Amino acid sequence: MSDERPVSEEYAPPPPYRSEEPVQPSPARRPGGMVKWRTAFFVLAGAGVLAAVAWALLGSRLFVVRSVAVAGGTAALPASQVVAVADVPLGTPLSRVDTAAVARRVETIRQVASASVSTSWPDGLHITVRQRTAAVAVRMSGGGYDLVDATGVIVRWSKARPAALPLFATSRAGTALQGDASLATAAAVLRQLPAWLSHSVASVTANGPVTLRLRDGKTVVWGGTDRAAEKGRELAILIRDPAHYYDVSAPGTVVTR
């Protein structure tokens, strides 16, 4: 009998069990879940930022009107009057100021031709006014003069006629001249006159061709606003002659007498 024992085969553990179906990731680690969490985070963060901005602009005292500056005012139109008519209380949030509405209120002031309004962050409001400029003086039946602009709006009343303003010869009262076409034409002619002539005009009429009466008694029929430069050059030469009447309404065919 042999002493050798049969050698048993080495034990090998069975292979691990593998399912044929793929293993699904846990819900907490799914990519779609991560995207949803990120989206929710950014939405909440954005809402927070918007809420903070809205509070700063509308609900806080950070960006409110603390000063109102006026440009273009004069002694005849003090800044205090403009601010009062603008009616924007201090402490009003800048984002709530309707600048167009404020400009319209300021333009109700008779001396104001136009107004522009802008906000100046963080706490300022700027109002710029362009005042009406008197173009002519209109004699009042009860005494004194209405000083009116080119559109016929009365800028102010004056007891005496200012030396720099020509008299507008008309039978109508100053209060009836708003939108008057003849006044608009006369004012346009006065604006285009050369300085040496403009300073010499005592009165102007426009019930036909615009006619100028000069301080020395001479009469100049100017006509309309066309060819102003030519009229000025011809008159500058002819005015030296000892005449009292000059018609330059048609340059090249000037009439004097």
Disulfide bonds with the S-S distance in Angstrom:
none
